[in-house]
Amino acid sequence: MDMQDVVKNLHPLEVKIIRHYGVTDELTIEKVERELSLKAGNGNQALSWLAGKGIVTEIRRETAFFFELTELGKAWQEKGAPEERILELVRIKPADLPEIARTLGLDPKYVGSAFGKLAKLGVLGMDGEKRAALALPPEETSHGRPVAGAGAEYLKTLRALLDAAARSENGILAASDLSEDQMQVMAGIVKKRGAGSAAFRDAPRETAVFGFTADRDAVARALENLGVTGEECAVLTAEMLADGSWREKRFRPYNVKVPPARMVIGRTNPYGRFLEGVKDKLVSLGFEEFDGPLVETEFWNSDALFMPQFHSARDIHDVYHIAEPEYAAAIEEPWLSQVAATHENGGATGSRGWNYAFDRTFTRRLILRSQGTVMSAKTLPRAAVPGKYFGMLRCFRYDRVDATHLSDFYQTEGIVLGEEVNIRTLLGFLEMFALEVAGAKEVKYVPGYFPFTEPSVEVHIRHPVLGWFELGGSGIFRPEVTEALGVKVPVAAWGIGIDRMALMALGLNDLRDLFSYDIESTRLRQPAAPAAQKLPDTATKQSTTD
């Protein structure tokens, strides 16, 4: 190693770290920024550069778990958690869930979740008129409040967590500071992704610990011999020239031979090319494409899919609400009345429904669609039997971005209608997506739960780097979905993460690379040419519905 060249290429931040620490010291980003008074981010830059030059190396990673109070959690701390507010209201008089939501100004899904929690703890129950009421006998209450049992302990712990987070710096609680009881309560009010509908956000912190290599002492000696301190100036300013202070300063050398950045001409986006290839394949199999607006109503996004308005099942869909206008003018008939009847008593579907009063105002609320299945529901009233339909649909959910999750993403959504359609039909299409489109070598099917399908199936594939992950969900639509929208035959439906299929098919390890501005940095392999236009043997007979 030529020490002269190494020293010339060191940034002042790197020089400061080398001169300040000894060869046996362990370094972290937080440590060097704190002890050297560096700006946020400078520690990460300097250690990354030193690692690239082989002067430091990562020796281990340490993970600590924290919980961060969300904006929703702050509102709960100030105004009361839904469980607390519902209990205060119901102890005065029983009320049904829609009335509770209107009175307290709470989202129906929070009302449903909170009531479910209090009912499970034995605090609330339903009276003979299907109203939420106190479940404890009078002798177990004081001034209308539960004073003993698991319910009281849960509410006490919940309040303690909210107050402690509000008092803490940045609203963050360390898992190591919480008791076992507090961790149990926290598990129900924290989310790793989609934390917009949870009081706390899971905020693990992984710390990389670095150590010096054997080259550190040689570099330090070279710095000493050359008189390099890390305080050298990088810019000659007008002020320095005006007051003459440049004469007393030392300046960093510049390498004028460094080549400029290369301009990259435009080209076809690999992900766009992949999407077009999938569309072509489905159209060649006899599918008709559907599409629709990004802004949808709660009716089509959830209610038409038989998702109860006051049930925690909606928690898996962390939707974005539209501020203005907040509600659609109307919902099409007869679908509104038929879906409402299905929720309330089963309507003409043979089901008992969910047995609650359907809220016709809430169903008009406008949101960004959270799932592609919304278009499957909207297509059912006009669908031909037999028929096959699909869409490439952009969806939005409040989600933490990582290698396999994005806050806005694409789904390929599809339905197949016909007298002979069954679970084998569905598995055949899932196998086609996993093997022929995604190019996976290992596939497995896992029983799943979705409010609108029964049976429900998740398809998982094995990525060579990321391991197993879910490709998408699927199932046979329940009669409460199909018959309320005028369809009398079985319907196989799926919602597949097309982004995740591209992750496998294009040889990537991170979804964010699909949208990288630097095309040169993505090592993409060309998608395989579409196979012969037939389905796997498991589905050939049942899927010929066209």
CORJO-V357424 format. One record per pair of residues at least 12 apart in sequence whose C-alpha atoms are under 10 Angstrom apart, sorted by the first residue. I is the first residue (numbers start at 1). GAP is how many residues later the second one is. D is the distance in whole Angstrom. If there is no record, write none. Layout:
i->{I I}
gap->{GAP GAP}
d->{D D}
//
This chain:
i->{1 1 1 2 3 3 3 3 3 3 3 4 4 4 4 6 6 6 6 7 7 7 7 7 7 8 8 8 8 8 8 8 9 9 9 9 9 10 10 10 10 10 10 10 10 10 11 11 11 11 11 11 11 11 12 12 12 12 12 12 12 12 12 13 13 13 13 13 13 13 13 13 13 13 13 13 14 14 14 14 14 14 14 14 14 14 15 15 15 15 15 15 15 15 15 16 16 16 16 16 16 16 17 17 17 17 17 17 17 17 17 18 18 18 18 18 18 18 18 18 18 18 19 19 19 19 19 19 19 19 19 19 20 20 20 20 21 21 22 22 22 22 22 23 23 23 23 23 23 23 23 23 24 24 24 25 25 25 26 26 26 26 26 26 26 27 27 27 27 27 27 27 27 27 27 27 28 28 28 28 28 28 28 28 28 28 29 29 29 29 29 29 29 29 29 29 29 29 30 30 30 30 30 31 31 32 32 32 33 44 47 47 48 50 50 51 51 51 51 53 54 54 54 54 54 55 55 55 55 55 55 55 55 56 56 56 56 56 56 56 57 57 57 57 57 57 58 58 58 58 58 58 59 59 59 59 59 60 60 60 60 60 61 61 61 61 61 62 62 62 62 62 63 63 63 63 63 64 64 64 64 64 64 64 64 65 65 65 65 65 65 65 65 65 66 66 66 66 66 66 66 66 66 66 66 66 67 67 67 67 67 67 67 67 67 67 67 67 67 67 67 67 68 68 68 68 68 68 68 68 68 68 68 68 68 68 68 68 69 69 69 69 69 69 69 69 69 69 69 69 69 69 69 69 69 69 70 70 70 70 70 70 70 70 70 70 70 70 71 71 71 71 71 71 71 72 72 72 72 72 72 73 73 73 73 73 73 73 73 73 73 73 73 73 74 74 74 74 74 74 74 75 75 76 76 76 76 77 77 77 77 77 77 77 77 77 77 78 78 78 80 80 81 81 81 81 81 81 81 82 82 82 82 82 82 82 82 82 82 83 83 83 83 83 83 83 83 83 83 83 84 84 84 84 84 84 85 85 85 85 85 86 86 86 86 86 86 86 86 86 86 86 86 87 87 87 87 87 87 87 87 87 87 87 88 88 89 89 89 89 90 90 90 90 90 90 91 91 91 91 91 91 91 91 91 92 92 92 93 93 93 93 94 94 94 94 94 94 94 94 94 94 95 95 95 95 95 95 95 96 96 96 96 96 96 96 96 96 97 97 97 97 97 97 97 97 97 97 98 98 98 98 98 98 98 98 98 98 99 99 99 100 100 100 101 107 107 107 108 108 108 108 108 108 108 108 109 109 109 109 109 109 109 109 109 110 110 110 110 110 110 110 110 111 111 111 111 112 112 112 112 112 112 112 113 113 113 113 113 113 114 114 114 115 115 115 115 116 116 116 117 117 117 117 118 118 118 118 118 118 118 119 119 119 119 119 120 120 121 121 121 121 121 121 121 122 122 122 122 122 122 123 123 123 123 123 123 123 123 123 124 124 130 130 130 131 134 153 153 154 154 154 154 155 156 157 157 157 157 157 157 158 158 158 158 158 160 161 161 161 161 161 161 161 162 162 162 165 171 172 172 172 172 173 173 174 174 175 175 186 186 186 187 187 188 189 189 190 190 191 191 191 192 192 192 193 193 193 193 193 193 193 193 193 193 193 194 194 194 194 194 194 194 194 194 194 194 195 195 195 195 196 196 196 196 196 196 197 197 197 197 197 197 198 198 201 202 228 228 229 230 230 231 231 231 231 232 232 232 232 232 233 233 233 233 233 233 234 234 234 234 234 235 235 236 236 264 264 264 266 267 269 269 269 270 270 270 270 270 270 270 270 270 270 271 271 271 271 271 271 271 271 271 271 271 272 272 273 273 274 274 274 274 274 274 274 274 274 274 275 275 275 275 275 275 275 276 277 277 277 277 277 278 278 278 278 278 278 278 278 278 279 279 279 279 280 281 281 281 281 281 281 282 282 282 282 282 282 283 283 283 284 284 284 284 285 285 285 285 285 285 285 286 286 286 286 286 286 286 287 287 287 287 287 287 287 287 287 288 288 288 288 288 288 289 289 289 289 289 289 289 290 290 290 290 290 290 290 290 290 290 290 291 291 291 291 291 291 291 291 291 291 292 292 292 292 292 292 292 292 292 293 293 293 293 293 294 294 294 294 294 294 294 294 295 295 295 295 295 295 295 295 295 296 296 296 296 296 296 296 296 296 296 296 296 296 297 297 297 297 297 297 297 297 297 297 297 297 297 297 297 297 298 298 298 298 298 298 298 298 298 298 298 298 298 298 299 299 299 299 299 299 299 299 299 299 299 299 299 299 299 300 300 300 300 300 300 300 300 300 300 300 300 301 301 301 301 301 301 301 301 301 301 301 301 301 301 301 301 302 302 302 302 302 302 302 302 302 302 302 303 303 303 303 303 303 303 303 303 303 303 303 304 304 304 304 304 304 304 304 304 304 304 304 304 304 304 304 304 305 305 305 305 305 305 305 305 305 305 305 305 305 305 305 305 306 306 306 306 306 306 306 306 306 306 306 306 306 306 306 306 306 307 307 307 307 307 307 308 308 308 308 308 308 308 308 309 309 309 309 309 309 309 309 310 310 310 310 311 313 313 313 314 316 316 316 317 317 317 317 317 317 317 318 318 318 318 318 319 319 319 319 319 319 319 319 319 319 320 320 320 320 320 320 320 320 321 321 321 321 321 322 322 322 322 323 323 323 324 325 325 326 326 326 326 327 327 327 327 327 327 327 328 328 328 328 328 328 329 329 329 330 330 330 330 331 331 331 334 334 334 335 335 335 335 335 336 336 336 336 337 337 337 338 338 338 338 338 339 339 339 339 339 339 339 339 340 340 340 340 340 340 340 340 341 341 341 341 341 341 341 342 342 342 342 342 342 342 342 343 343 343 343 343 343 344 344 344 345 345 346 346 346 347 347 347 348 348 348 348 349 349 349 349 349 349 349 349 350 350 350 351 351 352 353 367 368 368 368 368 369 369 369 369 369 370 370 370 370 370 370 370 370 371 371 371 371 371 371 371 371 371 371 371 372 372 372 372 372 372 372 372 372 372 372 372 372 372 372 372 373 373 373 373 373 373 373 373 373 373 373 373 374 374 375 375 375 375 375 375 375 376 376 376 376 376 376 376 376 376 376 377 377 377 377 377 378 379 379 380 380 380 380 380 380 380 380 380 380 381 381 381 381 381 381 382 382 382 383 383 383 383 383 384 384 384 384 384 385 385 385 385 385 385 385 385 385 385 385 386 386 386 386 386 386 386 386 386 386 386 386 386 387 387 387 387 387 387 387 387 387 388 388 388 388 388 388 388 388 388 388 388 389 389 389 389 389 389 390 390 390 390 390 390 390 390 391 391 391 391 391 391 391 392 392 392 392 392 392 392 392 392 393 393 393 393 393 393 393 393 394 394 394 394 394 395 395 395 395 395 396 396 396 397 401 401 402 402 402 403 403 403 403 403 403 403 403 403 404 404 404 404 404 404 404 404 404 404 404 405 405 405 405 405 405 406 406 406 409 409 409 409 409 410 410 410 410 410 410 411 411 411 411 411 411 411 411 411 412 412 412 412 412 412 412 412 412 413 413 413 413 413 413 413 413 413 414 414 414 414 414 414 414 414 415 415 415 415 415 415 415 415 415 416 416 416 416 416 416 416 416 416 416 416 417 417 417 417 417 417 417 417 417 417 417 418 418 418 418 418 418 418 418 418 418 418 419 419 419 419 419 419 420 420 420 420 420 420 420 420 421 421 421 421 421 421 421 421 421 421 421 422 422 422 422 422 422 422 422 423 423 423 423 423 423 423 423 423 423 423 423 424 424 424 424 424 424 424 424 425 425 425 425 425 425 425 425 425 425 425 425 426 426 426 426 426 426 426 426 426 426 426 426 427 427 427 427 427 427 427 427 427 428 428 428 428 428 428 428 428 428 429 429 429 429 429 429 429 429 429 430 430 430 430 430 430 430 430 430 430 430 430 430 430 431 431 431 431 431 431 431 431 432 432 432 432 432 433 433 433 433 433 434 434 434 434 434 434 434 434 434 434 435 435 435 435 436 436 436 436 436 436 436 436 437 437 437 437 437 437 437 437 437 437 438 438 438 438 438 438 438 438 438 438 438 438 438 438 439 439 439 439 439 439 439 439 439 439 439 440 440 440 440 440 440 440 440 441 441 441 441 442 442 442 442 442 442 443 443 443 443 443 443 444 444 444 444 444 444 444 445 445 445 445 445 445 445 446 446 446 446 446 447 447 447 447 448 448 448 449 449 449 450 450 450 450 451 451 451 452 452 452 452 452 452 452 452 452 452 453 453 453 453 453 453 453 453 453 453 453 453 453 454 454 454 454 454 454 454 455 455 455 455 455 456 456 456 456 456 456 456 457 457 457 457 457 457 458 458 458 458 458 458 458 458 458 459 459 459 459 459 459 460 460 461 461 461 462 463 463 463 463 463 463 464 464 464 464 465 465 465 465 465 466 466 466 466 469 470 470 470 471 471 471 471 471 471 471 472 472 472 472 472 472 472 473 473 473 473 473 474 474 474 474 474 475 475 475 475 475 476 476 476 476 476 477 477 477 477 477 477 478 478 478 479 492 499 499 499 500 502 502 502 503 504 504 505 505 505 505 505 506 506 506 506 506 506 506 507 507 507 507 507 507 508 508 508 508 509}
gap->{214 217 218 217 212 215 216 217 218 219 220 215 218 219 222 47 213 216 217 212 213 215 216 219 221 215 218 220 244 245 246 247 44 243 244 245 246 36 39 40 43 209 213 218 220 242 34 35 38 39 219 221 223 241 34 216 217 218 219 220 221 222 240 19 23 25 29 30 32 33 34 36 37 216 217 218 28 29 31 32 33 34 35 36 41 216 31 35 204 205 208 213 214 215 216 16 20 30 212 213 214 215 15 16 18 19 26 29 30 33 213 32 37 38 194 198 199 201 202 205 211 212 197 198 200 201 202 204 205 209 210 211 12 15 16 200 191 195 189 190 194 195 198 33 188 189 190 191 192 193 194 197 187 188 189 185 186 187 30 32 33 183 184 185 186 16 20 29 30 31 32 181 182 183 184 185 15 16 19 30 33 179 180 181 182 183 12 13 14 15 16 17 18 19 178 179 180 181 12 13 14 177 178 12 178 12 14 15 13 164 163 164 162 162 166 159 160 161 162 162 158 159 160 161 162 156 157 158 159 160 161 162 164 154 155 156 157 158 159 160 151 152 153 154 155 156 150 151 152 153 154 155 149 150 151 152 153 147 148 149 150 151 145 146 147 148 149 143 144 145 146 147 141 142 143 144 145 110 111 112 139 140 141 142 143 108 109 110 111 137 138 139 140 141 106 107 108 109 110 111 134 135 136 137 138 139 98 104 105 106 107 108 119 123 124 125 132 133 134 135 136 137 97 98 100 102 103 104 105 106 122 127 131 132 133 134 135 136 92 93 95 96 97 99 101 102 103 104 121 126 129 130 131 132 133 134 95 101 102 120 125 126 127 128 129 130 131 132 124 125 126 127 128 129 130 123 124 125 126 127 128 89 92 93 98 116 117 122 123 124 125 126 127 128 88 89 91 92 97 125 126 87 124 83 86 87 123 81 82 83 84 85 86 87 88 89 122 84 85 88 79 82 29 33 74 77 78 81 118 19 22 24 25 28 29 30 31 32 33 27 28 30 31 32 33 34 35 71 72 75 30 34 71 72 74 75 15 19 21 26 29 14 15 17 18 20 25 28 29 32 38 46 47 27 28 31 36 37 45 46 47 57 58 59 56 57 14 15 43 44 34 41 42 43 44 54 33 41 42 43 50 52 53 54 55 41 42 52 38 39 40 41 30 31 32 33 35 36 37 38 39 40 31 32 34 35 36 37 38 30 31 33 34 35 36 37 260 261 14 15 18 33 34 35 212 213 259 260 13 14 33 211 212 258 259 260 261 264 32 258 260 12 31 32 209 202 203 255 200 201 202 203 204 206 251 254 88 199 200 201 202 203 204 205 206 87 88 199 200 201 202 204 205 198 199 200 201 196 197 198 199 200 201 202 197 198 199 200 201 202 196 197 198 17 195 196 197 194 195 196 34 37 71 195 16 17 32 33 34 36 37 13 14 15 16 32 30 31 14 28 29 30 31 32 33 12 13 14 27 28 29 12 13 14 22 23 26 27 28 29 12 27 225 226 227 225 12 28 32 27 28 30 31 30 26 24 25 26 27 28 29 24 27 28 30 31 22 12 17 21 22 24 25 39 24 37 38 35 29 28 29 30 31 27 30 29 30 27 29 13 14 16 13 15 12 12 13 12 13 12 208 209 12 207 208 123 125 204 205 206 207 208 209 212 213 214 121 122 123 124 125 203 204 205 206 207 213 123 203 204 205 122 123 124 201 202 203 118 119 120 121 122 201 117 120 199 198 22 24 21 20 22 18 19 20 21 17 18 19 20 21 13 16 17 18 19 20 16 17 18 19 20 16 17 13 15 254 255 256 253 252 245 246 250 232 236 244 245 249 252 254 255 256 257 227 228 231 232 234 235 242 243 244 253 256 230 242 253 254 163 224 225 227 228 231 232 252 253 254 117 135 137 223 224 226 227 116 160 250 251 252 253 114 134 155 158 159 160 220 249 252 111 112 113 133 250 156 248 249 250 251 252 106 107 108 109 132 251 105 106 107 246 248 249 250 103 247 248 249 250 259 261 101 102 103 247 258 259 260 100 101 102 103 104 127 128 129 259 99 100 101 102 103 126 99 100 101 102 103 124 125 85 86 88 89 99 100 101 102 103 123 124 81 84 85 87 88 99 100 101 102 103 77 80 82 83 86 87 99 101 102 75 76 82 100 101 73 74 75 76 99 100 101 102 25 26 27 71 72 73 74 75 100 25 26 31 32 68 69 70 71 72 73 74 78 79 24 25 29 30 31 33 34 65 66 67 68 69 70 71 72 77 21 23 29 30 63 64 65 66 67 68 69 70 71 76 32 33 36 37 40 41 61 62 63 64 65 66 67 75 78 31 35 36 63 64 69 73 74 75 76 77 78 16 18 62 65 66 67 68 69 70 71 72 73 74 75 76 77 12 15 61 67 68 69 71 72 75 149 150 33 36 37 39 40 55 59 60 71 74 149 178 31 32 34 35 36 38 39 59 70 73 74 148 176 177 178 180 181 34 68 69 71 72 145 146 147 148 172 173 175 176 177 179 180 33 34 36 37 47 48 144 145 146 147 171 172 173 174 175 176 178 36 47 143 144 145 174 35 36 45 46 47 48 50 143 34 45 47 48 49 50 53 54 44 46 48 49 43 136 137 138 137 54 81 134 52 53 54 79 80 81 82 52 78 79 80 81 48 49 50 51 52 76 77 78 79 80 46 47 48 49 50 76 77 78 44 45 46 47 48 43 44 45 46 42 43 44 42 40 41 38 39 40 41 34 35 36 37 38 39 40 33 35 36 37 38 39 32 35 36 30 31 33 34 29 32 33 150 151 152 43 46 149 150 151 24 27 148 149 21 23 147 142 145 146 147 148 14 19 141 142 143 144 145 146 13 16 17 18 19 20 23 144 12 13 14 15 16 17 143 12 13 16 137 138 139 141 142 12 13 14 15 137 141 12 13 14 12 13 133 134 138 133 136 137 131 132 135 136 129 130 131 132 133 134 135 139 129 130 133 128 129 128 127 29 26 27 28 29 24 25 26 27 28 24 25 26 27 28 37 38 39 22 23 24 25 26 38 39 40 41 42 124 18 19 20 21 22 23 24 38 39 40 41 42 122 123 124 125 18 20 38 39 40 41 42 79 101 120 121 122 19 39 14 15 16 18 38 39 40 13 14 15 37 38 39 40 117 118 119 38 100 104 105 108 107 36 106 35 37 101 102 103 104 105 106 107 111 101 102 103 104 105 106 103 104 105 32 33 34 103 104 32 33 34 103 162 31 32 33 34 102 103 104 105 106 160 161 30 31 32 33 34 35 103 104 105 157 158 159 160 28 29 30 31 104 156 157 158 159 26 27 28 29 30 103 104 155 156 157 158 24 25 26 27 28 104 22 23 24 25 26 103 104 105 19 20 21 22 23 24 104 18 19 20 21 22 103 104 105 106 16 17 18 19 20 102 104 105 14 15 16 17 18 12 13 14 15 16 12 13 14 12 110 111 108 109 110 63 97 100 105 106 107 108 109 110 62 65 66 93 95 96 99 105 106 107 108 92 94 95 105 106 107 93 105 106 88 89 90 91 102 85 86 87 88 89 90 61 83 84 85 86 87 88 89 90 21 60 82 83 84 85 86 87 89 59 60 61 80 81 82 83 84 85 15 60 77 78 79 80 81 82 59 60 61 62 76 77 78 79 80 13 60 74 75 76 77 78 127 128 129 130 59 70 71 72 73 74 75 76 126 128 129 69 70 71 72 73 74 124 125 126 127 128 69 70 71 72 123 126 69 70 71 121 122 123 124 125 55 68 69 70 71 118 120 121 122 123 124 53 54 68 69 70 117 120 121 31 32 33 34 51 52 53 67 68 69 116 119 68 113 114 115 116 117 118 119 51 66 67 110 111 113 114 115 116 117 118 119 31 48 49 50 65 66 67 68 112 113 116 117 18 30 32 47 48 65 109 111 112 107 108 109 110 111 112 113 114 115 63 64 65 106 107 109 110 111 114 13 15 27 28 29 30 41 42 43 44 64 66 106 109 12 13 14 28 104 105 107 108 99 102 103 104 107 26 38 63 65 68 25 26 27 28 37 38 62 67 70 71 26 66 70 101 69 91 92 93 94 95 99 100 61 64 65 67 68 90 91 92 93 94 23 33 60 61 62 63 64 65 66 67 68 69 89 90 22 24 62 63 64 65 66 67 68 88 89 20 21 22 23 24 61 64 65 20 21 22 23 18 19 20 21 22 26 16 17 18 19 25 28 14 15 16 17 18 24 26 12 13 14 15 16 25 28 12 13 14 24 27 12 26 27 28 25 26 27 24 25 26 23 24 25 27 26 27 30 22 23 24 25 26 27 28 29 30 41 20 21 22 23 24 25 26 27 28 38 39 40 41 20 21 22 23 24 25 38 19 20 21 22 23 17 18 19 20 21 37 38 15 16 17 18 19 37 12 13 14 15 16 17 36 37 38 12 13 14 15 35 37 12 13 39 40 43 42 37 40 41 44 45 46 40 43 44 45 39 42 43 44 45 38 42 43 44 31 26 27 30 24 25 26 27 28 29 30 22 23 24 25 26 28 29 20 21 22 23 24 18 19 20 21 22 16 17 18 19 20 14 15 16 17 18 12 13 14 15 16 17 12 13 14 12 51 12 13 15 14 12 22 25 21 21 23 19 20 21 22 23 16 17 18 19 20 21 22 15 16 17 18 19 20 14 15 16 17 13}
d->{9 10 10 10 10 8 6 10 9 6 9 9 7 9 9 8 8 9 10 7 9 7 7 9 8 9 10 9 8 7 9 9 10 9 9 9 9 10 9 8 9 10 10 10 9 9 10 8 8 9 7 9 10 9 9 9 8 4 6 7 9 9 8 10 9 8 8 8 8 6 9 9 10 10 7 9 10 9 9 5 7 10 7 7 10 8 9 10 9 8 8 8 7 5 9 10 8 9 10 7 5 8 7 10 10 8 9 8 9 9 9 9 9 10 9 7 9 8 6 9 10 10 9 10 9 6 9 8 9 10 8 9 9 9 8 10 9 10 10 8 8 8 10 9 8 5 7 8 9 7 7 10 7 7 9 9 7 7 10 10 9 6 6 5 8 10 9 9 10 9 10 8 6 5 6 9 8 9 8 10 10 7 6 5 6 9 8 8 5 6 9 9 7 10 8 8 8 9 10 7 9 9 10 8 10 9 9 9 10 10 8 10 10 9 10 9 10 9 9 10 9 7 9 8 9 9 6 5 8 6 6 10 8 6 5 4 5 9 9 8 10 9 5 6 6 7 7 6 4 6 9 10 8 6 5 6 9 9 6 5 7 9 7 6 5 6 9 8 6 5 7 8 7 6 4 6 9 8 8 8 9 6 5 6 8 9 6 6 8 8 6 4 6 9 7 6 4 5 8 10 10 9 6 5 5 7 9 8 6 5 6 7 9 8 9 10 10 6 6 5 5 8 8 10 10 8 6 4 6 9 9 10 8 5 5 7 6 10 10 8 10 6 8 10 8 5 6 8 9 10 9 6 5 6 9 10 10 8 10 9 7 7 9 7 6 5 6 10 9 8 9 9 8 9 10 9 7 7 7 5 8 7 9 9 10 9 10 10 9 9 7 4 6 9 8 9 9 7 9 8 9 10 9 9 8 10 7 10 7 10 9 5 6 10 9 7 9 9 9 9 8 9 10 9 9 8 8 9 9 10 9 8 10 7 7 10 9 6 9 9 8 9 5 7 10 8 7 10 8 9 9 10 7 10 9 9 9 8 10 10 10 7 9 10 8 10 8 8 8 9 10 9 10 10 9 9 8 8 9 9 8 9 8 9 9 8 9 8 10 10 9 9 7 6 7 9 10 10 7 6 10 9 6 7 10 9 10 8 10 9 7 9 10 10 9 8 9 9 6 5 5 8 9 9 9 8 5 5 7 9 10 8 7 4 6 9 8 9 7 7 8 9 7 7 10 7 8 9 8 9 10 9 8 9 7 8 7 10 9 10 10 10 10 9 9 9 9 9 10 6 5 8 9 10 9 8 10 9 6 5 6 6 8 6 7 9 10 10 7 8 7 9 8 10 6 8 9 9 8 4 5 6 9 9 7 6 5 9 9 8 10 9 9 8 9 9 10 10 8 8 9 10 10 10 10 9 10 7 10 9 9 9 10 9 8 9 10 9 10 8 6 5 9 10 8 9 6 7 9 8 7 5 6 10 10 7 9 9 6 8 7 9 9 8 10 10 9 9 10 9 9 9 7 9 10 8 6 10 10 7 9 8 7 8 10 9 9 9 9 7 10 9 8 10 10 8 9 9 9 9 9 10 9 10 10 9 9 10 9 9 8 10 10 10 10 9 10 6 10 9 10 10 9 8 7 10 9 9 7 5 5 8 10 9 10 9 9 8 8 6 9 7 4 4 6 10 9 8 7 7 8 7 9 9 9 6 8 7 9 9 6 9 8 9 10 10 10 9 9 10 10 9 9 8 9 9 7 5 5 6 9 9 7 6 5 6 10 9 6 6 8 9 8 9 10 8 9 9 8 10 9 9 9 8 9 8 8 10 9 10 7 9 8 9 10 9 7 9 10 8 10 6 8 9 10 10 9 9 9 9 9 10 10 7 9 8 9 7 9 8 10 9 8 9 10 8 10 9 8 9 8 8 9 9 9 10 7 10 9 10 8 9 8 8 9 9 9 10 7 9 10 8 9 9 8 10 10 9 10 9 9 10 10 7 10 9 10 6 7 9 10 9 9 7 8 10 9 9 7 8 5 5 6 9 9 9 9 9 8 6 5 6 8 10 9 6 5 5 8 10 9 7 8 10 8 7 6 5 8 9 9 9 9 7 10 10 9 9 6 8 7 10 10 10 9 7 9 10 9 8 10 9 8 9 9 10 8 6 6 9 9 7 8 9 10 9 8 7 6 5 6 10 10 10 10 10 9 9 8 6 5 6 6 9 8 10 10 10 10 8 7 10 9 9 7 5 5 5 6 8 8 9 10 10 9 10 10 7 5 6 6 6 7 9 9 10 8 10 10 8 9 10 9 10 8 5 6 8 9 9 10 9 10 10 8 9 9 9 6 8 9 7 7 10 10 9 10 8 9 6 7 7 9 7 5 8 10 8 9 8 9 9 10 9 9 9 7 9 9 9 9 7 8 10 8 9 10 7 10 10 10 9 8 8 9 6 9 9 9 10 8 7 9 9 9 6 9 8 8 9 8 8 9 7 10 7 5 9 9 9 8 5 9 10 10 8 9 8 7 9 9 10 6 6 9 10 8 10 6 6 10 9 9 9 9 6 7 10 7 10 9 7 10 9 9 8 9 9 9 10 8 8 8 8 10 9 10 10 10 10 8 7 9 10 9 10 10 6 8 9 7 8 10 7 9 5 5 8 7 7 7 6 10 10 7 5 6 10 9 6 6 8 8 7 7 7 8 6 4 7 10 8 6 5 7 10 8 9 9 9 8 8 6 6 8 8 8 9 5 4 5 9 9 9 5 6 6 10 10 7 9 9 9 9 7 9 8 7 9 9 10 10 9 7 6 9 8 9 9 9 10 9 9 10 9 5 7 9 10 9 8 8 10 9 6 8 9 10 8 6 8 8 10 9 8 10 10 10 9 8 9 8 9 9 10 6 9 9 7 7 7 8 7 8 10 5 6 6 9 10 10 7 9 9 10 8 10 9 8 8 10 6 6 9 9 6 7 10 8 8 10 8 7 10 8 9 10 7 6 8 9 8 6 6 8 9 5 5 6 9 10 9 10 8 8 6 7 8 9 9 8 10 9 8 10 8 8 6 7 7 10 8 6 7 6 9 9 6 9 10 9 9 9 9 6 8 9 10 10 8 8 7 10 9 10 9 8 9 8 9 10 8 8 9 7 7 7 10 8 9 10 9 10 8 8 8 9 9 9 9 9 9 7 9 10 6 7 7 9 9 10 9 5 6 7 9 9 9 10 10 8 10 8 10 8 9 9 9 9 6 6 8 9 9 8 10 10 8 8 8 5 5 8 9 9 9 10 10 10 9 5 6 8 6 5 7 10 10 9 6 6 7 6 5 6 9 10 10 9 10 7 7 8 6 5 7 9 10 7 5 4 7 9 10 9 10 10 8 6 5 6 10 10 7 6 5 7 9 10 10 10 8 8 5 5 6 7 10 10 9 7 6 4 7 9 8 6 5 6 7 4 7 9 8 9 8 8 8 8 8 10 10 10 7 4 5 7 9 9 8 9 10 9 7 9 9 6 6 8 10 9 9 9 7 9 9 7 8 8 8 7 10 10 10 9 6 6 6 9 9 10 6 5 5 5 7 9 10 10 9 8 6 5 7 6 9 10 10 10 10 8 6 5 6 9 9 10 9 10 8 6 5 7 9 10 10 9 9 6 5 4 7 9 10 10 8 6 5 7 9 8 10 8 9 10 9 9 7 6 5 7 9 9 7 9 10 9 6 6 7 9 9 9 9 6 9 9 6 6 9 9 8 9 8 10 9 6 8 9 8 9 8 6 7 7 10 10 6 7 9 8 9 7 7 8 7 9 7 9 10 8 9 9 10 7 7 10 10 7 9 9 10 10 6 6 9 9 7 9 10 10 7 10 10 7 5 8 8 5 5 9 9 8 7 8 9 6 7 8 9 7 9 8 9 9 9 9 9 10 9 7 7 7 6 7 5 4 8 10 9 8 10 10 9 7 8 9 7 10 9 10 9 10 9 7 10 9 9 9 8 8 9 10 10 8 9 10 9 9 7 9 9 10 9 7 7 10 10 9 8 9 8 8 8 7 10 8 10 10 7 9 10 9 10 10 10 9 10 8 9 7 7 10 10 9 7 8 9 7 8 8 9 8 9 9 9 9 10 8 5 6 8 6 5 8 10 9 9 10 10 8 9 10 7 5 9 10 9 8 10 6 7 7 9 9 7 8 8 7 9 9 9 6 6 8 10 9 7 6 5 7 9 10 8 6 5 7 9 9 10 7 6 5 6 9 10 10 5 6 7 9 9 9 10 10 10 8 8 9 9 9 9 8 8 8 10 9 9 10 10 8 8 6 6 9 8 7 9 10 10 7 5 5 4 5 9 10 9 9 9 8 10 9 6 5 6 6 9 10 9 6 6 8 9 7 6 4 7 9 10 10 9 6 5 6 9 9 7 7 6 4 6 8 9 10 9 6 6 7 8 10 9 7 9 10 9 9 9 10 9 7 9 9 8 9 9 10 9 10 10 9 7 10 10 10 7 9 9 9 9 9 9 6 6 8 9 6 7 7 6 4 6 9 9 10 9 6 6 6 9 8 6 4 6 8 9 6 6 6 9 7 6 5 6 9 10 7 6 6 7 10 9 8 10 9 10 7 10 8 10 8 10 9 10 10 10 9 8 8 6 8 9 8 5 5 7 6 9 9 7 6 6 9 9 8 7 7 9 10}
//
